[in-house]
């Protein structure tokens, strides 16, 4: 896809926005005049009832973001066994363990969304709630309902929105989801807050366990602020589930589109996990899988732009262009620059292993690395803080799915076609794949 080499303006669903070419990304990545929170508020109406999770997500001092950065990311080794255990249980429930050689057909995105919702909720809320169907339904649908509500609100004149939202079905679904989430989670919040308070009162640090509610409360006590823990949990769930689902589905599509990668992926899993088990560093050593996943995201990027900002004062770019105060801007990603990605039109699963072999580049091209050339997870201080957790979650899921099952496109149908909206592509919600159980070469079960 070709773009102008200079900034230009387009009309989007939320009004005019300035499209900034990727060559300016480093100039503005952390510019203090660019405000992420105001841009988000402009697009998603977090002030309305039912949108409390979006309000938490857009807050400049978001408890959710700090919990991810300072607690979850620092505890990745702690949560690995939980993710492995839940993956084992979840795949048994979703795909079964019948070794009859029969190919079975599923809507891939539907089943992967179920799996990711359970894996994320296992870490966020614990074993019992992560298998509670009512919570999983909320976790899977709230983000979609919230986006649909914002689309509906955008179609109305601003003067009507404060009144009309009370009668709109899309907004009613969001309010009902938040209410139901409170009924399910409030008791758990009370229990976990009490446990944290008991430790802090005794002058002790809370125990090191996977407990995002406890982590959030610990941060809230330190800040001396009140927190809507249910909104924060839904915010965390929104950030974690859908992007991870997209990455996992696309990876499976690419395994089938490029069958030459399957055996090397399996061999690496057998070598790394078979020798080291689920040790803290095992996922780091899945180098080929990391390169394959990064190439999968580069070759078919989900977002062509992930930096959406409100301009708070005039900004002059190096070519003399002025980004005016009060406007909204988007910075484009560029995953097809031949100076960065030789033969960008070619799917090269080993691309980033080769890149990391260059002196000084050992960690510069990992799946979670961010830079102007690598904007799958954003750029600058607002780069996705949950990308480390998401990468681990995807790798654990793929280890199980590739060793325990064979996968193929439905004969005669081929690869499901993605849907596009503005600058975003999404995996088909009806696209089918086929799978059959195989005997895994090594034991992938966790110890918990």
C-alpha positions as CSV (number, residue, x, y, z in Angstrom):
1,X,0.0,0.0,0.0
2,X,1.4,3.4,-1.0
3,X,0.9,6.7,0.9
4,X,1.9,10.3,0.5
5,X,5.4,11.1,1.8
6,X,3.9,14.1,3.6
7,X,1.1,14.4,6.2
8,X,-2.4,14.5,4.7
9,X,-5.9,14.7,6.1
10,X,-8.7,12.2,5.8
11,X,-12.3,12.0,7.2
12,X,-12.8,9.0,9.6
13,X,-15.7,7.8,11.6
14,X,-14.8,10.2,14.3
15,X,-14.1,13.2,12.1
16,X,-11.0,14.6,10.3
17,X,-7.6,13.2,11.3
18,X,-4.1,14.0,10.0
19,X,-2.2,10.9,8.7
20,X,1.5,11.3,9.5
21,X,3.9,9.1,7.4
22,X,6.1,6.7,9.2
23,X,9.3,8.6,8.5
24,X,8.2,11.1,11.1
25,X,7.6,8.5,13.8
26,X,10.8,9.1,15.7
27,X,10.3,12.8,15.7
28,X,7.0,12.7,17.5
29,X,7.0,9.4,19.4
30,X,7.2,11.0,22.8
31,X,6.4,14.6,22.0
32,X,4.7,16.1,25.1
33,X,2.3,18.0,22.8
34,X,0.7,14.7,21.7
35,X,-2.0,13.4,24.1
36,X,-3.0,9.8,23.9
37,X,-5.8,10.1,26.5
38,X,-7.6,13.0,24.9
39,X,-7.6,11.2,21.5
40,X,-9.0,8.1,23.1
41,X,-11.8,10.1,24.9
42,X,-12.6,11.8,21.6
43,X,-13.2,8.4,19.9
44,X,-14.8,6.3,22.6
45,X,-17.1,8.4,24.8
46,X,-16.0,7.0,28.2
47,X,-18.1,9.4,30.2
48,X,-21.3,7.5,29.5
49,X,-22.7,4.8,31.9
50,X,-21.6,1.4,30.8
51,X,-18.3,2.8,29.5
52,X,-16.6,2.8,32.9
53,X,-13.9,0.3,31.6
54,X,-13.1,2.7,28.8
55,X,-12.9,5.5,31.3
56,X,-10.3,3.6,33.3
57,X,-8.4,2.7,30.2
58,X,-8.2,6.3,29.1
59,X,-7.2,7.8,32.5
60,X,-3.8,9.4,32.4
61,X,-3.0,7.6,35.7
62,X,-4.6,4.3,34.7
63,X,-4.4,1.7,37.4
64,X,-4.7,-0.9,34.7
65,X,-1.6,0.2,32.8
66,X,0.5,0.5,35.9
67,X,-0.6,-3.0,37.1
68,X,0.5,-4.4,33.8
69,X,3.8,-2.6,33.8
70,X,4.9,-3.0,37.4
71,X,3.2,-6.2,38.4
72,X,2.1,-8.5,35.6
73,X,5.1,-8.0,33.4
74,X,7.4,-8.6,36.4
75,X,5.6,-11.8,37.2
76,X,5.6,-13.6,33.9
77,X,7.6,-16.5,35.3
78,X,5.1,-16.8,38.1
79,X,2.1,-17.1,35.8
80,X,3.5,-19.6,33.2
81,X,2.3,-22.7,34.9
82,X,-1.2,-21.2,35.3
83,X,-1.3,-20.5,31.6
84,X,0.0,-24.0,30.7
85,X,-2.5,-25.7,33.0
86,X,-5.4,-23.7,31.6
87,X,-4.3,-24.3,28.0
88,X,-4.3,-28.1,28.7
89,X,-7.8,-28.0,30.2
90,X,-9.2,-25.6,27.7
91,X,-8.0,-27.4,24.6
92,X,-9.5,-30.6,26.0
93,X,-12.9,-28.9,26.3
94,X,-12.7,-27.1,23.0
95,X,-11.2,-29.6,20.6
96,X,-11.3,-32.9,22.5
97,X,-8.8,-35.8,22.7
98,X,-10.2,-38.3,20.3
99,X,-7.4,-40.1,18.4
100,X,-9.7,-41.4,15.7
101,X,-7.9,-39.7,12.7
102,X,-11.1,-37.7,11.8
103,X,-10.8,-34.1,10.7
104,X,-13.2,-31.8,12.5
105,X,-14.4,-28.4,11.4
106,X,-14.5,-25.3,13.7
107,X,-14.9,-21.6,13.3
108,X,-11.3,-20.8,14.4
109,X,-11.8,-17.3,15.8
110,X,-14.7,-18.4,17.9
111,X,-12.8,-21.2,19.6
112,X,-9.5,-19.3,19.9
113,X,-11.4,-16.4,21.5
114,X,-12.8,-18.9,24.1
115,X,-9.3,-20.2,24.8
116,X,-7.7,-16.7,25.2
117,X,-10.6,-15.5,27.4
118,X,-10.0,-18.4,29.7
119,X,-6.2,-18.1,29.7
120,X,-6.3,-14.4,30.5
121,X,-9.0,-14.7,33.1
122,X,-7.0,-17.5,34.8
123,X,-4.3,-15.0,35.5
124,X,-6.5,-12.0,36.2
125,X,-9.2,-13.6,38.3
126,X,-8.2,-17.2,39.2
127,X,-9.2,-20.8,38.4
128,X,-12.9,-20.7,39.4
129,X,-14.0,-17.5,37.7
130,X,-12.0,-18.2,34.5
131,X,-14.2,-21.2,33.9
132,X,-17.5,-19.5,34.8
133,X,-19.4,-19.2,31.5
134,X,-21.2,-16.0,32.4
135,X,-18.0,-14.2,33.1
136,X,-16.4,-15.6,29.9
137,X,-19.4,-14.3,27.9
138,X,-18.9,-10.8,29.4
139,X,-15.1,-10.9,28.8
140,X,-15.5,-11.9,25.2
141,X,-18.4,-9.6,24.2
142,X,-17.9,-6.4,26.2
143,X,-15.1,-5.0,24.0
144,X,-17.2,-5.7,20.9
145,X,-20.3,-4.2,22.5
146,X,-18.4,-1.1,23.6
147,X,-17.0,-0.5,20.1
148,X,-20.5,-1.0,18.6
149,X,-21.9,1.5,21.1
150,X,-19.3,4.1,20.1
151,X,-20.1,3.6,16.4
152,X,-23.8,4.2,17.2
153,X,-23.0,7.3,19.2
154,X,-20.8,8.7,16.4
155,X,-23.7,8.6,14.0
156,X,-25.6,11.1,16.2
157,X,-25.2,14.8,16.4
158,X,-23.2,15.6,19.6
159,X,-26.1,17.6,21.1
160,X,-28.3,14.4,21.1
161,X,-25.8,12.0,22.6
162,X,-26.2,12.8,26.3
163,X,-29.9,12.0,26.0
164,X,-30.1,9.4,23.3
165,X,-27.6,7.0,24.9
166,X,-30.2,6.0,27.5
167,X,-32.4,4.5,24.9
168,X,-29.8,2.9,22.6
169,X,-29.6,-0.9,22.6
170,X,-25.8,-0.9,22.1
171,X,-25.3,1.2,25.2
172,X,-27.8,-0.8,27.2
173,X,-25.8,-4.0,26.5
174,X,-22.7,-2.3,27.9
175,X,-24.5,-1.1,31.1
176,X,-25.9,-4.6,31.6
177,X,-22.4,-6.2,31.2
178,X,-20.9,-3.9,33.8
179,X,-23.8,-4.5,36.2
180,X,-23.4,-8.3,35.7
181,X,-19.6,-8.1,36.2
182,X,-20.1,-6.3,39.5
183,X,-22.4,-9.1,40.7
184,X,-19.8,-11.7,39.8
185,X,-16.6,-10.0,40.9
186,X,-17.5,-7.7,43.8
187,X,-17.3,-10.5,46.4
188,X,-13.9,-11.6,45.0
189,X,-12.7,-8.0,45.1
190,X,-13.6,-7.7,48.8
191,X,-11.9,-11.0,49.6
192,X,-8.6,-10.1,47.9
193,X,-8.6,-6.5,49.1
194,X,-8.9,-7.8,52.7
195,X,-6.0,-10.2,52.1
196,X,-3.8,-7.4,50.8
197,X,-4.8,-5.0,53.6
198,X,-4.0,-7.6,56.2
199,X,-0.5,-8.0,54.9
200,X,0.1,-4.2,54.6
201,X,-1.3,-3.5,58.1
202,X,1.2,-6.1,59.5
203,X,4.0,-4.4,57.7
204,X,4.4,-7.3,55.3
205,X,4.5,-7.4,51.5
206,X,1.5,-9.4,49.9
207,X,2.6,-12.8,48.8
208,X,3.9,-13.3,45.2
209,X,0.9,-14.8,43.5
210,X,-1.0,-14.1,40.3
211,X,-3.6,-11.7,41.6
212,X,-4.4,-8.7,39.5
213,X,-7.1,-7.4,41.9
214,X,-4.6,-7.6,44.8
215,X,-1.9,-5.9,42.6
216,X,-4.4,-3.1,41.7
217,X,-5.3,-2.6,45.4
218,X,-1.7,-2.5,46.4
219,X,-1.1,0.3,43.9
220,X,-4.3,2.1,44.9
221,X,-3.2,2.0,48.6
222,X,0.2,3.4,47.7
223,X,-1.4,6.2,45.6
224,X,-4.2,6.8,48.1
225,X,-6.9,6.7,45.4
226,X,-10.2,4.9,45.0
227,X,-10.5,2.4,42.2
228,X,-13.4,0.8,40.4
229,X,-11.9,-2.7,40.4
230,X,-14.6,-4.2,38.1
231,X,-14.1,-1.5,35.5
232,X,-10.3,-2.0,35.8
233,X,-10.8,-5.8,35.4
234,X,-12.9,-5.3,32.3
235,X,-10.4,-2.8,31.0
236,X,-7.6,-5.3,31.5
237,X,-9.7,-8.0,29.8
238,X,-10.4,-5.7,26.8
239,X,-6.7,-5.0,26.4
240,X,-5.7,-8.7,26.6
241,X,-8.2,-10.8,24.8
242,X,-9.0,-9.6,21.3
243,X,-5.5,-8.7,20.0
244,X,-4.1,-12.0,21.4
245,X,-6.9,-13.9,19.6
246,X,-6.1,-12.1,16.3
247,X,-2.4,-12.9,16.6
248,X,-3.0,-16.6,17.4
249,X,-5.6,-17.1,14.6
250,X,-3.3,-15.5,12.1
251,X,-0.4,-17.6,13.2
252,X,-2.4,-20.8,12.6
253,X,-3.5,-19.5,9.2
254,X,0.1,-18.8,8.3
255,X,1.3,-22.3,9.4
256,X,-1.2,-23.7,6.9
257,X,-0.3,-21.2,4.2
258,X,3.4,-21.9,4.6
259,X,3.6,-25.6,5.5
260,X,7.4,-25.5,5.4
261,X,7.4,-23.8,8.9
262,X,5.4,-26.5,10.7
263,X,8.1,-29.1,11.3
264,X,10.8,-26.5,12.4
265,X,8.3,-25.1,14.8
266,X,7.5,-28.5,16.2
267,X,11.2,-29.5,16.4
268,X,12.0,-26.3,18.4
269,X,9.1,-26.9,20.8
270,X,10.2,-30.5,21.4
271,X,13.8,-29.4,21.9
272,X,13.2,-26.4,24.2
273,X,10.2,-27.6,26.3
274,X,11.3,-31.2,26.2
275,X,14.7,-30.4,27.7
276,X,13.9,-27.4,29.9
277,X,10.2,-27.9,30.6
278,X,8.3,-24.7,31.4
279,X,11.3,-23.0,33.0
280,X,11.3,-19.2,33.4
281,X,13.5,-18.8,30.3
282,X,12.0,-21.5,28.1
283,X,9.7,-19.2,26.1
284,X,12.7,-16.8,25.5
285,X,14.5,-19.7,23.8
286,X,11.7,-20.3,21.3
287,X,13.6,-18.2,18.8
288,X,12.2,-19.5,15.6
289,X,8.6,-19.2,16.9
290,X,9.3,-15.7,18.0
291,X,10.6,-14.8,14.5
292,X,7.7,-16.6,12.8
293,X,5.1,-14.7,14.9
294,X,6.8,-11.3,14.2
295,X,6.8,-12.1,10.5
296,X,3.2,-13.1,10.7
297,X,2.3,-9.7,12.1
298,X,4.5,-7.9,9.7
299,X,3.3,-9.7,6.6
300,X,-0.4,-9.1,7.3
301,X,-0.4,-6.3,9.9
302,X,-3.6,-6.0,11.9
303,X,-3.3,-2.2,12.2
304,X,-1.7,0.1,9.7
305,X,-1.6,2.8,12.3
306,X,-1.5,2.4,16.1
307,X,-0.4,5.9,17.3
308,X,-3.6,8.0,17.7
309,X,-3.0,11.4,19.4
310,X,-4.6,14.7,20.2
311,X,-2.4,17.7,19.3
312,X,-2.2,20.1,22.2
313,X,0.0,22.7,20.7
314,X,1.4,23.3,17.2
315,X,4.1,20.9,16.2
316,X,6.6,21.6,13.3
317,X,7.9,18.5,11.6
318,X,11.4,18.4,10.0
319,X,10.0,19.0,6.5
320,X,8.3,22.2,7.7
321,X,4.8,20.8,8.0
322,X,2.8,22.2,10.9
323,X,0.5,19.8,12.9
324,X,-2.0,22.3,14.2
325,X,-3.2,22.5,17.8
326,X,-6.6,20.9,18.4
327,X,-6.3,18.4,15.6
328,X,-6.1,14.6,15.8
329,X,-3.3,12.7,14.1
330,X,-2.4,9.1,13.4
331,X,1.1,7.8,12.7
332,X,1.3,5.1,10.0
333,X,3.3,2.0,10.5
334,X,5.5,0.8,7.6
335,X,6.1,-3.0,7.4
336,X,7.1,-3.0,3.7
337,X,10.1,-0.7,3.6
338,X,12.7,-2.7,1.6
339,X,15.5,-0.9,3.3
340,X,14.3,-2.4,6.6
341,X,12.7,-5.6,5.3
342,X,14.5,-7.1,2.3
343,X,12.0,-8.5,-0.2
344,X,9.1,-7.3,1.9
345,X,6.5,-9.0,-0.4
346,X,7.9,-12.4,0.7
347,X,6.9,-14.2,3.8
348,X,10.2,-15.1,5.5
349,X,9.6,-16.9,8.8
350,X,13.4,-16.8,9.6
351,X,13.7,-13.1,8.8
352,X,14.1,-11.9,12.4
353,X,16.5,-14.7,13.5
354,X,18.8,-13.5,10.7
355,X,18.3,-9.8,11.8
356,X,19.3,-10.7,15.4
357,X,22.5,-12.3,14.2
358,X,23.9,-8.9,13.3
359,X,26.3,-7.4,15.9
360,X,24.4,-5.4,18.6
361,X,21.0,-6.5,17.3
362,X,20.5,-9.6,19.5
363,X,17.3,-8.3,21.2
364,X,16.4,-5.5,18.7
365,X,14.1,-7.6,16.6
366,X,12.2,-9.8,19.0
367,X,8.4,-10.1,18.8
368,X,7.9,-7.5,21.5
369,X,10.5,-5.0,20.3
370,X,9.1,-1.6,19.4
371,X,10.5,1.1,17.2
372,X,9.5,3.3,14.2
373,X,10.1,0.2,12.0
374,X,8.2,-2.1,14.4
375,X,4.9,-0.6,15.4
376,X,2.8,-3.7,15.9
377,X,2.6,-2.8,19.6
378,X,2.8,0.9,19.2
379,X,5.8,3.2,19.9
380,X,7.2,5.4,22.7
381,X,5.9,5.6,26.2
382,X,2.4,4.5,25.2
383,X,3.6,1.2,23.6
384,X,1.4,-1.7,24.7
385,X,2.5,-2.5,28.2
386,X,0.9,-6.0,28.0
387,X,2.9,-7.1,25.0
388,X,5.2,-9.3,27.0
389,X,2.3,-11.2,28.6
390,X,0.5,-11.5,25.3
391,X,3.6,-12.9,23.5
392,X,4.0,-15.5,26.2
393,X,0.3,-16.4,26.1
394,X,0.4,-16.9,22.3
395,X,3.6,-19.0,22.5
396,X,2.2,-21.3,25.1
397,X,-1.1,-21.7,23.2
398,X,0.8,-22.5,20.0
399,X,3.1,-25.1,21.7
400,X,0.0,-27.0,22.6
401,X,-2.0,-26.5,19.5
402,X,0.8,-27.5,17.1
403,X,2.0,-30.5,19.0
404,X,-1.4,-31.9,19.9
405,X,-3.3,-31.2,16.7
406,X,-2.8,-31.2,12.9
407,X,-4.4,-28.2,11.2
408,X,-5.5,-27.5,7.6
409,X,-7.8,-25.2,5.7
410,X,-11.2,-26.6,4.8
411,X,-10.7,-28.4,1.4
412,X,-12.0,-26.3,-1.4
413,X,-12.3,-23.2,0.7
414,X,-8.7,-22.1,1.4
415,X,-7.6,-19.3,3.8
416,X,-10.5,-17.3,5.3
417,X,-10.6,-13.7,4.1
418,X,-10.1,-11.0,6.8
419,X,-12.5,-8.0,7.1
420,X,-11.3,-4.4,7.0
421,X,-12.5,-1.2,8.6
422,X,-10.6,2.1,8.1
423,X,-6.9,1.1,8.9
424,X,-7.6,-2.2,10.7
425,X,-7.9,-5.8,9.5
426,X,-9.7,-8.4,11.6
427,X,-9.8,-12.2,11.3
428,X,-13.0,-13.5,9.8
429,X,-15.6,-14.3,12.4
430,X,-17.0,-17.1,10.3
431,X,-13.8,-18.5,8.8
432,X,-13.5,-22.3,9.3
433,X,-10.5,-24.6,9.8
434,X,-10.1,-28.3,10.3
435,X,-8.1,-30.1,13.0
436,X,-7.4,-33.7,14.1
437,X,-5.8,-34.9,17.3
438,X,-2.2,-36.2,17.1
439,X,0.0,-37.7,19.7
440,X,2.4,-35.1,21.1
441,X,6.0,-36.0,21.2
442,X,6.6,-34.6,24.8
443,X,4.5,-34.0,27.9
444,X,3.3,-30.4,27.8
445,X,1.4,-30.5,31.1
446,X,2.2,-28.0,33.9
447,X,3.0,-28.8,37.4
448,X,0.2,-26.8,39.1
